[in-house]
Amino acid sequence: LLSATALVHPAFATDARALQIFVSKSKQSLAVYDGTDVIATSKISSGKSGHTTPSGIFSVIEKQTYHESNIYSGAPMPFMQRLTWSG
C-alpha cells in the first residue's frame, strides 16, 4: 500500500521507468525506489511460522486488474500481481 502522496509522484506516470521495491521482513516495512531515490514507504505484514514469506528477488510475471482466487473460493483479488507460479 502506498500513501496518497506517493501516487502522484512522476514515477507512477505512464512513461515511468522500472521501479524497485525493497522489503525488510525484520522491520516489517518496504521502500519503493526510482533509481536511487526513495519515492514511497509502507508498513507490511509478512508471513508467520509455518507460512513464511520467502526471500529473494522477484519480478511481476502476470498482472490482472480483476482476478478471482482459484484457491480461496473465488475471492476477489483486485489489481493482482503474480510473483511466482507456485504461490
Secondary structure, DSSP 4 states (H G I P E B T S, - for coil): ---HHHHTSGGGSTTPPPPEEEEETTTTEEEEEETTEEEEEEE----BTTBPPPPS-----EEESS-B-TTTTT-B-TTEEES-S--
